[in-house]
Amino acid sequence: MKRTWILVILMAFAALYLIGCASPMQKAQKLMAAGKYEEVIAAYGSNPELAGVVAEAKEKLAVNLFNEGKYQDVLDKYPETAAAKEAMNKLAEALFAEGKFQEVIDKYPGTPAAEKAKVELDKQKQAEESAGNVADRSAKADAKLKEIMAVKVKALRDKALKEFVDNPLYKGTPAAKKAQDALKK
């Protein structure tokens, strides 16, 4: 009986010794399985042999933050993770939706939203230039129509009005419509 107890005690010590001698990899994997990702990073973050496990723990934490909608936290705490790229896309999309195109390009270059923002800025620039061109065309047309209407000889004025209406530079302007109306009278 005494021998059995001694054997049981020795086996218990051996088991405790073996459990206590688990490798860092085993300990890290056990923590990962328990969802204790912060502990893995804190305990093994500087261990190059466990870089893969630490990276996985960071990725899990980043995904958790991403799922909570804490995109800026993902970028600040875990910029090297795949979730950071997705968080950047979400933040860029939000700015794009607000119409802050230049800010999207400046803060989040390389994102799909930044590419769309460049297209939108180009469209805005073209629209502004076009509006400027229309205003210029309209002003020139008004001046030319005023000059034509000052002609006293009706035949010469009608000929000039016909040329004015047919000129593609003035087509679509309010002055062209006025000239068309003057020709009808």
C-alpha positions as CSV (number, residue, x, y, z in Angstrom):
1,M,0.0,0.0,0.0
2,K,2.8,2.3,0.9
3,R,4.5,1.6,-2.3
4,T,1.3,2.4,-4.3
5,W,1.1,5.8,-2.6
6,I,4.7,6.6,-3.3
7,L,4.1,5.6,-6.9
8,V,1.0,7.8,-7.2
9,I,2.8,10.8,-5.6
10,L,5.8,10.4,-7.9
11,M,3.5,10.2,-11.0
12,A,1.7,13.3,-9.8
13,F,5.0,15.2,-9.4
14,A,6.1,14.0,-12.9
15,A,2.8,15.2,-14.4
16,L,3.1,18.5,-12.7
17,Y,6.7,18.8,-13.9
18,L,5.7,18.0,-17.5
19,I,2.8,20.4,-17.4
20,G,5.0,23.1,-15.9
21,C,7.6,22.5,-18.6
22,A,5.2,23.2,-21.5
23,S,7.0,25.0,-24.3
24,P,6.3,28.7,-25.0
25,M,4.6,27.6,-28.2
26,Q,2.2,25.3,-26.3
27,K,1.5,28.0,-23.7
28,A,0.8,30.5,-26.5
29,Q,-1.5,28.1,-28.3
30,K,-3.4,27.4,-25.1
31,L,-3.9,31.1,-24.6
32,M,-5.0,31.6,-28.2
33,A,-7.5,28.7,-27.8
34,A,-8.9,30.5,-24.7
35,G,-9.2,33.8,-26.6
36,K,-6.6,35.6,-24.5
37,Y,-5.1,37.4,-27.4
38,E,-3.8,40.4,-25.4
39,E,-2.0,38.0,-23.1
40,V,-0.3,36.3,-26.0
41,I,0.9,39.6,-27.4
42,A,2.1,40.8,-23.9
43,A,3.9,37.6,-23.1
44,Y,5.3,36.6,-26.4
45,G,5.4,39.7,-28.5
46,S,9.2,40.0,-28.4
47,N,9.8,36.3,-29.1
48,P,10.8,35.9,-32.7
49,E,10.0,32.2,-32.6
50,L,6.4,33.0,-31.9
51,A,6.0,35.8,-34.4
52,G,3.3,33.9,-36.3
53,V,1.2,33.3,-33.2
54,V,1.6,36.9,-32.1
55,A,0.6,38.1,-35.6
56,E,-2.5,35.9,-35.5
57,A,-3.4,37.3,-32.1
58,K,-3.1,40.8,-33.4
59,E,-5.2,39.9,-36.4
60,K,-8.0,38.5,-34.1
61,L,-8.0,41.6,-32.0
62,A,-8.1,43.8,-35.1
63,V,-11.0,41.9,-36.5
64,N,-12.9,42.2,-33.2
65,L,-12.3,46.0,-33.3
66,F,-13.3,46.1,-37.0
67,N,-16.5,44.3,-36.3
68,E,-17.3,46.8,-33.5
69,G,-16.9,49.6,-36.1
70,K,-13.8,51.0,-34.4
71,Y,-11.9,51.5,-37.7
72,Q,-9.5,54.2,-36.5
73,D,-8.5,52.0,-33.5
74,V,-7.7,49.2,-35.9
75,L,-5.4,51.5,-37.9
76,D,-3.8,53.0,-34.8
77,K,-3.2,49.7,-32.9
78,Y,-2.8,47.1,-35.6
79,P,-1.7,48.8,-38.8
80,E,0.1,45.7,-40.1
81,T,-3.1,43.5,-40.2
82,A,-5.4,42.7,-43.1
83,A,-8.2,44.2,-41.0
84,A,-6.4,47.6,-41.1
85,K,-6.7,47.7,-44.9
86,E,-10.4,47.1,-44.7
87,A,-10.7,49.7,-41.9
88,M,-8.9,52.2,-44.1
89,N,-11.3,51.4,-46.9
90,K,-14.3,52.0,-44.6
91,L,-13.0,55.3,-43.4
92,A,-12.2,56.4,-46.9
93,E,-15.7,55.5,-48.0
94,A,-17.2,57.5,-45.2
95,L,-15.2,60.6,-46.2
96,F,-16.2,60.0,-49.8
97,A,-19.9,59.9,-48.9
98,E,-19.4,63.2,-47.2
99,G,-18.0,64.7,-50.4
100,K,-14.6,65.3,-48.9
101,F,-12.8,64.1,-52.0
102,Q,-9.4,65.8,-51.5
103,E,-9.3,64.6,-47.9
104,V,-9.9,61.0,-49.1
105,I,-7.0,61.3,-51.5
106,D,-4.7,62.8,-48.9
107,K,-5.5,60.5,-46.0
108,Y,-6.2,57.2,-47.8
109,P,-4.2,57.0,-51.0
110,G,-4.4,53.8,-52.9
111,T,-7.9,52.9,-51.7
112,P,-10.8,52.4,-54.1
113,A,-12.5,55.5,-52.6
114,A,-9.4,57.6,-53.3
115,E,-9.6,56.5,-57.0
116,K,-13.3,57.4,-57.1
117,A,-12.5,60.8,-55.4
118,K,-10.0,61.6,-58.1
119,V,-12.6,61.0,-60.8
120,E,-15.1,63.1,-58.9
121,L,-12.6,66.0,-58.5
122,D,-11.9,65.8,-62.3
123,K,-15.6,65.9,-63.0
124,Q,-16.0,69.0,-60.8
125,K,-13.0,70.7,-62.4
126,Q,-14.4,70.0,-65.9
127,A,-17.9,71.3,-64.8
128,E,-16.3,74.5,-63.4
129,E,-14.3,75.0,-66.6
130,S,-17.4,74.3,-68.7
131,A,-19.4,76.7,-66.7
132,G,-16.7,79.3,-67.2
133,N,-16.7,78.6,-70.9
134,V,-20.5,78.9,-71.1
135,A,-20.4,82.2,-69.3
136,D,-17.6,83.4,-71.6
137,R,-19.6,82.3,-74.7
138,S,-22.7,83.9,-73.5
139,A,-21.0,87.2,-72.8
140,K,-19.4,87.2,-76.2
141,A,-22.7,86.3,-77.8
142,D,-24.5,89.1,-76.0
143,A,-21.8,91.6,-77.1
144,K,-21.9,90.4,-80.7
145,L,-25.8,90.5,-80.8
146,K,-25.7,94.0,-79.5
147,E,-23.3,95.0,-82.2
148,I,-25.5,93.4,-84.9
149,M,-28.7,95.0,-83.6
150,A,-27.0,98.4,-83.8
151,V,-26.8,98.0,-87.6
152,K,-29.4,100.4,-89.2
153,V,-29.8,98.7,-92.6
154,K,-32.4,95.9,-92.2
155,A,-31.0,93.7,-94.9
156,L,-27.4,93.8,-93.5
157,R,-28.7,93.3,-90.0
158,D,-30.8,90.2,-91.1
159,K,-27.8,88.8,-92.9
160,A,-25.6,89.3,-89.8
161,L,-28.3,87.8,-87.6
162,K,-28.5,84.7,-89.9
163,E,-24.7,84.2,-89.7
164,F,-24.9,84.8,-85.9
165,V,-27.6,82.1,-85.5
166,D,-25.6,79.6,-87.7
167,N,-22.3,80.2,-85.8
168,P,-21.6,77.1,-83.6
169,L,-19.8,79.4,-81.1
170,Y,-23.1,81.1,-80.2
171,K,-25.5,78.2,-80.5
172,G,-27.4,77.4,-77.4
173,T,-26.9,80.9,-75.8
174,P,-29.7,83.2,-74.8
175,A,-28.4,85.7,-77.4
176,A,-28.8,83.1,-80.2
177,K,-32.4,82.6,-79.2
178,K,-33.0,86.4,-79.2
179,A,-31.4,86.6,-82.7
180,Q,-33.7,83.8,-83.9
181,D,-36.7,85.7,-82.6
182,A,-35.5,88.9,-84.3
183,L,-35.2,87.0,-87.6
184,K,-38.7,85.8,-87.4
185,K,-40.1,89.4,-87.0
